[in-house]
Amino acid sequence: MSATETIPPQATAQTAPPKGKKRPPMLLEVVRREVVTEHMIRIVLGGEALEGFPAHRGGGHIKIFLPLEHQRAPVLPQLTEAGVVWPAAQEKPITRTYSVRHFDVERRELSVDFVAHGDEGPASRWALAAQPGDLIGISGPGGPDPLLPPADWSLIAGDMTALPAISALLEDMSEDARGVVFIEVESPSERQTLHHPSGVDVHWLYRGEIPSCLSTLQIDAVRAMDFPESGSVSAWVGGENSAVLSLREHLMGIRGLTKRELYAVPYWRHCWNEERYHQERHRIMDELK
């Protein structure tokens, strides 16, 4: 192993943070890689740092820190009393936002689903090549708890990037939950078996060759449906920027949902990378606070 591949001290055992303290970034190891569908890969992570990782946070936001080409392990940012301290530019990890697909408390294993689109992006490239023993950094989970505001009836909508969170949300629902789910993917080959209450109807929308930024499948489906005439309503939407903004505008402006009843999170924007879109995403999320 060369000097540039040496695993930094952060790879040593980490323990859960004191109660009430923010969890520092964790260095985790790939346990296994699973192919979910043609374009979805599940990476199962393990490590002592997962001790005390919160259960029942499926769908919660996490940051992943990918190693650079000359590194075996990413150099993680450090959480200090003064705030987050990042490594020097030449060692700064590639950072992306993902969702908790599942956390197995007994096995102490964290599952994260990656959309695989070849070598176009660093996260997809890493996931496609990931092998047991590879190292990756994780911080979180974040986002509201619960992600889906409690209600008598719920609407969930999103694209393939939101599918891991949607899957987790459905699994956490009570057996008597009621609602409707719209999931937009390119083709039936991306369809997954989802576990959900019988009172929740799941609809798959197939976009075909239409680019995500031009698709109106989700908003058209929501506009056409009937909402309950009585009882409380909540909604969760996630995915490509333009679809999320259209759904948010309709749900708040036409359906009358309030900020407390809706959580809308844009994960990405067509033709924008994570670095360029970072500030725009935060601006959008701040509007919902």
C-alpha positions as CSV (number, residue, x, y, z in Angstrom):
1,M,0.0,0.0,0.0
2,S,1.4,3.4,-1.0
3,A,1.6,6.4,1.2
4,T,-1.3,8.0,-0.6
5,E,-3.5,5.0,0.1
6,T,-2.9,4.9,3.8
7,I,-6.2,4.9,5.7
8,P,-6.4,8.0,7.9
9,P,-6.8,7.9,11.6
10,Q,-10.6,8.6,11.2
11,A,-11.0,4.9,10.1
12,T,-10.4,3.7,13.6
13,A,-13.4,2.9,15.9
14,Q,-15.9,5.6,16.4
15,T,-18.6,5.7,19.0
16,A,-22.1,7.2,19.1
17,P,-22.1,10.9,20.0
18,P,-23.4,11.9,23.4
19,K,-27.1,12.4,23.6
20,G,-28.2,15.7,22.1
21,K,-24.9,16.1,20.2
22,K,-24.6,16.0,16.4
23,R,-23.2,12.8,15.0
24,P,-19.8,13.4,13.3
25,P,-19.1,12.0,9.8
26,M,-18.5,8.3,9.9
27,L,-16.1,6.2,7.9
28,L,-17.9,3.0,6.8
29,E,-17.0,-0.2,4.9
30,V,-18.8,-1.8,2.0
31,V,-20.3,-5.1,3.2
32,R,-21.9,-6.1,0.0
33,R,-23.3,-4.7,-3.3
34,E,-26.7,-5.8,-4.5
35,V,-28.4,-5.2,-7.9
36,V,-32.0,-4.1,-7.3
37,T,-32.9,-3.3,-11.0
38,E,-31.0,-2.5,-14.1
39,H,-30.3,1.1,-12.9
40,M,-30.5,0.7,-9.1
41,I,-27.7,-0.6,-7.0
42,R,-27.9,-1.2,-3.2
43,I,-24.7,-0.7,-1.2
44,V,-24.8,-2.2,2.3
45,L,-22.4,-0.5,4.7
46,G,-21.1,-1.6,8.1
47,G,-18.7,-0.3,10.7
48,E,-18.4,0.3,14.5
49,A,-19.3,4.0,13.8
50,L,-22.9,2.8,13.2
51,E,-23.3,2.0,16.9
52,G,-26.2,4.2,18.0
53,F,-27.3,5.2,14.5
54,P,-31.0,6.1,14.8
55,A,-33.5,3.5,13.9
56,H,-36.7,4.4,12.0
57,R,-35.1,7.1,9.9
58,G,-35.7,5.4,6.6
59,G,-35.7,8.1,3.9
60,G,-33.7,10.5,6.0
61,H,-31.1,12.6,4.1
62,I,-27.5,11.6,4.4
63,K,-24.3,13.0,2.9
64,I,-21.9,10.6,1.3
65,F,-18.2,11.4,1.0
66,L,-16.4,9.6,-1.8
67,P,-12.6,9.1,-1.9
68,L,-10.6,10.9,-4.6
69,E,-8.7,8.8,-7.2
70,H,-5.5,8.7,-5.2
71,Q,-7.2,7.7,-2.0
72,R,-8.4,4.4,-0.5
73,A,-10.5,6.3,2.0
74,P,-12.0,9.8,1.9
75,V,-10.6,12.4,4.2
76,L,-13.7,13.4,6.1
77,P,-14.7,16.8,7.4
78,Q,-14.3,17.2,11.1
79,L,-17.0,18.4,13.4
80,T,-15.6,20.9,16.0
81,E,-17.0,23.3,18.5
82,A,-16.4,26.1,15.9
83,G,-18.3,24.2,13.2
84,V,-17.4,21.9,10.3
85,V,-13.7,21.9,9.2
86,W,-13.0,20.6,5.7
87,P,-9.8,19.2,4.5
88,A,-7.6,21.1,2.1
89,A,-8.9,21.3,-1.5
90,Q,-6.6,18.6,-2.8
91,E,-8.0,16.2,-0.2
92,K,-11.6,17.3,0.0
93,P,-13.9,14.4,-0.7
94,I,-16.6,14.4,-3.4
95,T,-19.9,15.0,-1.6
96,R,-23.4,13.9,-2.6
97,T,-26.8,13.7,-1.0
98,Y,-28.6,10.4,-0.7
99,S,-31.3,8.8,1.5
100,V,-31.3,6.1,4.1
101,R,-32.9,3.1,2.4
102,H,-32.8,0.9,5.5
103,F,-30.9,0.5,8.8
104,D,-30.6,-2.9,10.3
105,V,-30.1,-2.3,14.0
106,E,-29.2,-5.9,14.9
107,R,-26.7,-6.4,12.1
108,R,-25.6,-2.7,12.3
109,E,-25.9,-2.4,8.5
110,L,-26.9,0.7,6.6
111,S,-28.4,0.3,3.1
112,V,-28.1,3.1,0.5
113,D,-29.5,2.8,-3.0
114,F,-27.7,4.4,-5.9
115,V,-29.1,5.2,-9.3
116,A,-26.7,3.7,-11.7
117,H,-26.1,5.8,-14.9
118,G,-22.7,4.6,-16.0
119,D,-19.6,6.7,-15.4
120,E,-21.5,10.0,-15.9
121,G,-21.3,10.9,-12.2
122,P,-18.8,10.1,-9.4
123,A,-21.4,8.4,-7.1
124,S,-22.7,6.1,-9.9
125,R,-19.2,5.3,-10.9
126,W,-18.2,4.5,-7.4
127,A,-21.3,2.3,-6.7
128,L,-20.8,0.3,-9.9
129,A,-17.3,-0.6,-9.0
130,A,-17.8,-0.9,-5.2
131,Q,-16.4,-4.1,-3.6
132,P,-16.5,-5.4,0.0
133,G,-13.9,-3.6,2.0
134,D,-14.1,-0.3,0.1
135,L,-14.5,2.8,2.3
136,I,-16.9,5.6,2.1
137,G,-17.9,8.5,4.4
138,I,-21.4,9.2,5.7
139,S,-23.0,11.9,7.8
140,G,-26.5,12.2,9.0
141,P,-29.3,11.4,9.0
142,G,-31.0,14.7,8.5
143,G,-34.4,16.1,7.5
144,P,-37.6,16.4,9.5
145,D,-38.7,13.5,11.7
146,P,-41.1,12.2,10.6
147,L,-40.5,12.9,6.9
148,L,-44.1,12.4,6.0
149,P,-46.4,14.6,8.3
150,P,-49.0,12.4,10.0
151,A,-52.5,12.6,8.5
152,D,-55.6,10.6,7.7
153,W,-54.6,10.4,4.0
154,S,-51.2,11.0,2.3
155,L,-49.9,11.7,-1.1
156,I,-46.4,10.6,-2.1
157,A,-44.8,11.4,-5.4
158,G,-41.3,11.2,-6.9
159,D,-39.0,9.9,-9.6
160,M,-36.3,7.2,-9.5
161,T,-34.0,9.3,-7.3
162,A,-36.8,9.5,-4.7
163,L,-37.6,5.8,-4.9
164,P,-35.3,4.7,-2.0
165,A,-37.0,7.3,0.3
166,I,-40.5,6.4,-1.0
167,S,-39.8,2.7,-0.4
168,A,-38.7,3.4,3.2
169,L,-41.7,5.7,3.9
170,L,-44.1,3.0,2.7
171,E,-42.5,0.4,4.9
172,D,-42.8,2.7,8.0
173,M,-46.5,3.4,7.5
174,S,-49.0,1.9,9.8
175,E,-51.2,-0.9,8.5
176,D,-54.3,1.2,8.4
177,A,-52.7,4.1,6.5
178,R,-54.5,5.5,3.5
179,G,-53.1,7.4,0.5
180,V,-51.8,7.4,-3.1
181,V,-48.3,7.1,-4.5
182,F,-47.0,8.1,-7.9
183,I,-43.6,6.9,-9.0
184,E,-42.1,8.1,-12.3
185,V,-39.4,5.9,-13.9
186,E,-38.2,5.5,-17.5
187,S,-39.6,2.0,-18.1
188,P,-41.3,-1.0,-16.4
189,S,-37.8,-2.5,-16.0
190,E,-37.2,-0.1,-13.2
191,R,-40.3,-1.2,-11.3
192,Q,-39.6,-2.6,-7.8
193,T,-41.6,-4.7,-5.4
194,L,-42.8,-2.4,-2.7
195,H,-44.2,-3.2,0.7
196,H,-47.0,-0.9,1.6
197,P,-50.4,-0.9,3.5
198,S,-53.4,-2.2,1.5
199,G,-55.0,1.2,1.8
200,V,-52.2,2.9,-0.1
201,D,-52.5,2.7,-3.9
202,V,-49.2,2.7,-5.8
203,H,-49.1,3.9,-9.4
204,W,-46.0,3.6,-11.7
205,L,-45.6,6.2,-14.4
206,Y,-43.4,5.4,-17.4
207,R,-41.6,8.4,-18.9
208,G,-40.0,6.6,-21.8
209,E,-37.6,8.7,-23.8
210,I,-38.9,12.0,-22.4
211,P,-36.2,13.9,-20.4
212,S,-37.0,14.2,-16.7
213,C,-37.1,18.0,-16.9
214,L,-39.8,17.9,-19.6
215,S,-42.0,15.2,-18.1
216,T,-45.3,16.3,-16.6
217,L,-46.5,12.8,-15.7
218,Q,-46.5,13.4,-11.9
219,I,-48.2,16.8,-11.9
220,D,-50.8,15.6,-14.5
221,A,-51.6,12.6,-12.3
222,V,-52.0,14.7,-9.2
223,R,-54.1,17.3,-10.9
224,A,-56.4,14.6,-12.2
225,M,-57.0,12.8,-8.9
226,D,-59.7,13.4,-6.3
227,F,-58.5,14.3,-2.8
228,P,-60.5,13.2,0.3
229,E,-63.4,15.4,1.1
230,S,-62.8,15.1,4.8
231,G,-60.0,14.3,7.2
232,S,-56.4,15.6,7.3
233,V,-54.1,15.4,4.3
234,S,-50.3,15.4,4.1
235,A,-47.8,15.1,1.2
236,W,-44.2,14.2,0.5
237,V,-42.7,14.8,-2.9
238,G,-39.1,14.4,-4.1
239,G,-37.0,14.2,-7.3
240,E,-36.1,16.4,-10.2
241,N,-36.3,20.2,-9.5
242,S,-38.9,21.1,-12.1
243,A,-41.3,18.3,-11.1
244,V,-41.0,19.1,-7.4
245,L,-41.6,22.8,-7.9
246,S,-44.7,22.1,-10.0
247,L,-46.1,19.7,-7.4
248,R,-45.4,22.1,-4.6
249,E,-47.1,25.0,-6.4
250,H,-50.2,22.9,-7.1
251,L,-50.4,21.3,-3.6
252,M,-50.1,24.6,-1.8
253,G,-51.8,27.0,-4.3
254,I,-54.6,24.8,-5.5
255,R,-55.1,22.0,-3.0
256,G,-54.5,24.3,0.0
257,L,-51.8,22.4,1.8
258,T,-49.8,24.3,4.3
259,K,-46.0,24.1,5.0
260,R,-46.7,21.9,8.0
261,E,-48.6,19.4,5.7
262,L,-46.1,19.2,2.9
263,Y,-42.5,18.2,2.6
264,A,-41.1,18.8,-0.9
265,V,-37.4,18.1,-1.5
266,P,-35.7,18.6,-4.9
267,Y,-32.8,16.1,-5.1
268,W,-31.4,17.2,-8.5
269,R,-31.8,19.4,-11.5
270,H,-31.5,18.3,-15.1
271,C,-28.0,19.2,-16.6
272,W,-26.7,20.5,-13.2
273,N,-24.2,18.7,-11.1
274,E,-24.3,18.6,-7.3
275,E,-21.8,21.4,-6.8
276,R,-23.7,23.8,-9.0
277,Y,-27.1,22.9,-7.6
278,H,-26.2,22.9,-3.9
279,Q,-27.2,26.6,-3.1
280,E,-30.3,26.4,-5.3
281,R,-31.6,23.4,-3.4
282,H,-31.1,25.2,-0.1
283,R,-32.9,28.3,-1.3
284,I,-35.9,26.1,-2.3
285,M,-35.9,24.3,1.0
286,D,-35.7,27.5,2.9
287,E,-38.9,28.7,1.2
288,L,-40.8,25.9,2.9
289,K,-39.6,26.6,6.4
